[in-house]
Amino acid sequence: MNKKKLFVKGLRDGMPICLGYLSVSFAFGIYTVGMGLAIWQAILISLTNVTSAGQLAGVPIIVGGLPLVEMVLTQFVINLRYSLMSVSLSQKLSRRVTLLKRMAIAFGVTDEIFAVAISQKEELETSYMMGLIAMPISGWVLGTALGAIAGDVLPEIVVSALGIALYAMFVAIVIPPSKKDKAVAGTCLTAVALSSLFYYVPFLHRISTGISVIICALVSGTIFSIVAPVKDEKEQDEKKEAEA
């Protein structure tokens, strides 16, 4: 398959992700403008990051004028999974994909893009990956722009109502896996409990948003990695054989 056909195939495979990102980033655009940032700032954030959770955590840090090191640590913890995804995906890339092209592809890796790319049977070429990445990023940036513009012109009460959509999205993401895995549910509930403590307890409330996010993520994740570690495939196969 030539480069043009591969690129078109990537565009086609990325279209469903693009449509999903439109609604999510629309809510992010409204949220960002509601926090006091300009429309162009909201668009720039989405264009240079493409990470919903990271951007949501980063905006309060920007608005609060908190230290840069806090932003770096927050984004490192929240977005660490993308590094692992990129390492995994690199094993499936064709040898013809150069280092610079691999770096460009790594920038566009998200959960959904990774899932689509890793499911391909053949080796991944640059043309396909560029098409696959182009559509979701376009949808993410366009949705942010539309949301930011809407948030700038709509009445405040409407903006506040639409801003809830972003939080609803994260709830919708964690509920399905939480129903299937008690460890995931426990991790989420522990993080929620810790976050509530940081919000309501007077002396803990003084801790900045970025640091509290880091603490909640690390503590809840560490607790359940010890209490309920994920078994590797070999252990799972042995357990199935024993049960049989």
C-alpha positions as CSV (number, residue, x, y, z in Angstrom):
1,M,0.0,0.0,0.0
2,N,1.4,3.4,-1.0
3,K,1.9,6.4,1.2
4,K,-1.2,8.2,0.1
5,K,-3.5,5.2,0.7
6,L,-1.9,4.6,4.1
7,F,-2.4,8.2,5.0
8,V,-6.1,8.1,3.9
9,K,-6.5,4.9,5.9
10,G,-5.1,6.6,9.0
11,L,-7.5,9.5,8.5
12,R,-10.4,7.1,8.2
13,D,-9.4,5.2,11.3
14,G,-8.9,8.4,13.2
15,M,-12.3,10.0,12.4
16,P,-14.3,8.3,15.2
17,I,-11.7,9.5,17.7
18,C,-11.9,13.0,16.2
19,L,-15.7,13.1,16.7
20,G,-15.3,11.9,20.3
21,Y,-12.6,14.5,21.1
22,L,-14.8,17.3,19.7
23,S,-17.3,17.0,22.6
24,V,-14.7,16.6,25.3
25,S,-12.5,19.4,24.2
26,F,-15.5,21.7,23.8
27,A,-16.1,21.3,27.5
28,F,-12.4,21.9,28.2
29,G,-12.6,25.2,26.1
30,I,-15.5,26.4,28.2
31,Y,-13.7,25.4,31.4
32,T,-10.5,27.2,30.5
33,V,-12.2,30.5,29.6
34,G,-14.3,30.2,32.7
35,M,-11.1,30.0,34.7
36,G,-10.0,33.3,33.2
37,L,-7.7,32.4,30.3
38,A,-8.1,33.9,26.9
39,I,-9.5,32.0,23.9
40,W,-6.1,31.8,22.2
41,Q,-4.5,30.5,25.3
42,A,-7.1,27.6,25.5
43,I,-6.4,26.7,21.9
44,L,-2.6,26.9,22.4
45,I,-2.8,24.5,25.4
46,S,-4.8,21.9,23.4
47,L,-2.5,22.3,20.4
48,T,0.7,21.7,22.3
49,N,-0.6,19.1,24.8
50,V,-3.4,16.8,23.6
51,T,-4.0,15.4,27.1
52,S,-7.4,15.9,28.7
53,A,-6.5,15.0,32.3
54,G,-3.1,16.8,32.1
55,Q,-4.7,20.0,30.7
56,L,-7.5,19.9,33.3
57,A,-4.9,19.7,36.1
58,G,-2.6,22.2,34.5
59,V,-5.1,25.1,34.0
60,P,-5.5,25.8,37.8
61,I,-1.7,25.8,38.1
62,I,-1.4,28.4,35.3
63,V,-4.2,30.6,36.6
64,G,-2.8,30.4,40.2
65,G,0.7,31.4,39.0
66,L,2.2,28.4,40.8
67,P,5.8,27.4,40.4
68,L,6.9,25.8,37.1
69,V,8.3,22.7,38.9
70,E,4.8,22.0,40.2
71,M,3.5,22.0,36.7
72,V,6.3,19.7,35.5
73,L,5.7,17.2,38.4
74,T,2.0,17.2,37.9
75,Q,2.2,16.5,34.1
76,F,4.9,13.9,34.7
77,V,2.7,11.9,37.0
78,I,-0.5,12.3,35.0
79,N,1.0,11.6,31.6
80,L,3.6,9.0,32.4
81,R,1.4,6.3,30.8
82,Y,2.0,7.9,27.4
83,S,5.7,7.2,27.6
84,L,4.9,3.5,28.3
85,M,2.4,3.5,25.4
86,S,5.0,5.1,23.1
87,V,7.6,2.5,24.0
88,S,5.2,-0.3,23.3
89,L,4.1,1.3,20.0
90,S,7.7,1.7,18.9
91,Q,8.0,-2.1,18.7
92,K,5.3,-2.1,16.1
93,L,6.7,0.7,13.9
94,S,8.4,-0.1,10.7
95,R,12.2,0.1,10.6
96,R,11.7,2.7,7.9
97,V,10.4,5.2,10.5
98,T,13.3,7.4,11.5
99,L,14.0,8.7,15.0
100,L,12.6,12.2,14.2
101,K,9.4,10.7,12.8
102,R,9.1,8.5,15.9
103,M,9.4,11.5,18.1
104,A,6.6,13.2,16.1
105,I,4.4,10.2,16.4
106,A,5.1,10.0,20.2
107,F,3.8,13.5,20.6
108,G,0.4,12.5,19.2
109,V,0.0,9.2,21.2
110,T,-3.2,9.2,23.3
111,D,-5.1,6.3,24.9
112,E,-7.5,6.0,21.9
113,I,-4.8,6.5,19.2
114,F,-2.6,3.9,20.9
115,A,-5.5,1.4,21.0
116,V,-6.3,1.8,17.3
117,A,-2.6,1.7,16.3
118,I,-1.6,-1.3,18.4
119,S,-4.6,-3.3,17.0
120,Q,-3.3,-3.1,13.4
121,K,-2.0,-6.5,12.1
122,E,0.7,-5.1,9.9
123,E,3.7,-2.9,10.7
124,L,2.9,0.8,11.2
125,E,4.3,3.2,8.6
126,T,4.8,7.0,9.1
127,S,2.0,7.8,6.6
128,Y,-0.6,5.8,8.4
129,M,0.4,7.2,11.8
130,M,0.3,10.8,10.6
131,G,-3.2,10.3,9.2
132,L,-4.3,8.6,12.4
133,I,-2.9,11.3,14.6
134,A,-4.0,14.3,12.4
135,M,-7.8,13.7,12.7
136,P,-8.0,13.4,16.6
137,I,-5.7,16.4,17.1
138,S,-7.8,18.4,14.7
139,G,-10.9,17.5,16.5
140,W,-9.3,18.2,19.9
141,V,-8.1,21.7,18.9
142,L,-11.3,22.6,17.0
143,G,-13.5,21.5,19.9
144,T,-11.4,23.6,22.3
145,A,-11.7,26.6,20.0
146,L,-15.5,26.3,19.7
147,G,-15.9,25.7,23.5
148,A,-13.7,28.7,24.3
149,I,-15.6,31.0,21.9
150,A,-18.9,29.7,23.3
151,G,-17.7,30.2,26.9
152,D,-16.7,33.8,26.0
153,V,-20.1,34.7,24.6
154,L,-22.7,32.6,26.5
155,P,-24.3,33.6,29.8
156,E,-22.3,32.6,32.9
157,I,-25.0,30.3,34.1
158,V,-24.9,28.3,30.8
159,V,-21.1,28.2,30.9
160,S,-21.2,26.8,34.4
161,A,-23.7,24.1,33.4
162,L,-21.7,23.1,30.3
163,G,-18.5,23.0,32.3
164,I,-19.8,20.1,34.3
165,A,-19.5,18.0,31.1
166,L,-15.8,17.7,31.5
167,Y,-16.1,16.1,35.0
168,A,-18.9,13.9,33.7
169,M,-16.5,12.6,31.1
170,F,-14.0,11.5,33.7
171,V,-16.7,9.8,35.7
172,A,-17.9,8.0,32.6
173,I,-14.3,6.8,32.0
174,V,-13.6,5.3,35.4
175,I,-17.0,3.7,36.2
176,P,-16.9,0.8,33.6
177,P,-13.4,-0.5,34.7
178,S,-14.4,0.1,38.4
179,K,-17.3,-2.2,38.0
180,K,-15.1,-5.0,36.6
181,D,-12.1,-4.6,38.9
182,K,-12.3,-3.9,42.7
183,A,-8.7,-2.7,42.7
184,V,-9.6,0.1,40.2
185,A,-12.7,1.0,42.2
186,G,-10.6,1.1,45.4
187,T,-8.0,3.3,43.8
188,C,-10.5,5.7,42.5
189,L,-12.4,5.9,45.8
190,T,-9.1,6.4,47.8
191,A,-8.1,9.2,45.4
192,V,-11.5,10.8,45.9
193,A,-11.3,10.6,49.7
194,L,-7.8,12.1,49.7
195,S,-8.9,14.9,47.4
196,S,-11.8,15.6,49.7
197,L,-9.4,15.9,52.6
198,F,-7.2,18.3,50.7
199,Y,-10.3,20.4,49.9
200,Y,-12.1,20.4,53.3
201,V,-9.3,20.1,55.9
202,P,-8.1,23.7,56.7
203,F,-4.3,23.1,56.9
204,L,-4.4,20.6,53.9
205,H,-6.4,23.1,51.9
206,R,-3.4,25.3,51.8
207,I,-1.5,22.8,49.7
208,S,-1.6,23.8,46.0
209,T,-3.8,22.0,43.4
210,G,-0.8,20.5,41.5
211,I,0.8,19.0,44.6
212,S,-2.4,17.6,45.9
213,V,-3.1,15.9,42.6
214,I,0.3,14.3,42.7
215,I,-0.1,13.1,46.2
216,C,-3.6,11.7,45.6
217,A,-2.4,9.8,42.4
218,L,0.7,8.4,44.0
219,V,-0.7,7.4,47.3
220,S,-3.8,5.7,45.9
221,G,-1.9,4.0,43.2
222,T,0.8,2.8,45.6
223,I,-1.6,1.4,48.1
224,F,-3.5,-0.7,45.6
225,S,-0.4,-1.8,43.7
226,I,0.6,-3.4,47.1
227,V,-2.8,-4.6,48.2
228,A,-4.0,-5.9,44.8
229,P,-1.1,-6.2,42.4
230,V,-1.9,-7.0,38.8
231,K,-1.0,-10.6,38.0
232,D,1.1,-11.4,34.9
233,E,-0.2,-13.6,32.1
234,K,1.7,-16.6,33.3
235,E,0.1,-16.5,36.8
236,Q,-3.3,-16.0,35.3
237,D,-2.9,-19.0,33.0
238,E,-1.7,-21.1,35.9
239,K,-4.8,-20.0,38.0
240,K,-7.1,-21.0,35.1
241,E,-5.5,-24.4,34.7
242,A,-5.8,-25.0,38.5
243,E,-9.5,-24.1,38.5
244,A,-10.1,-26.3,35.5
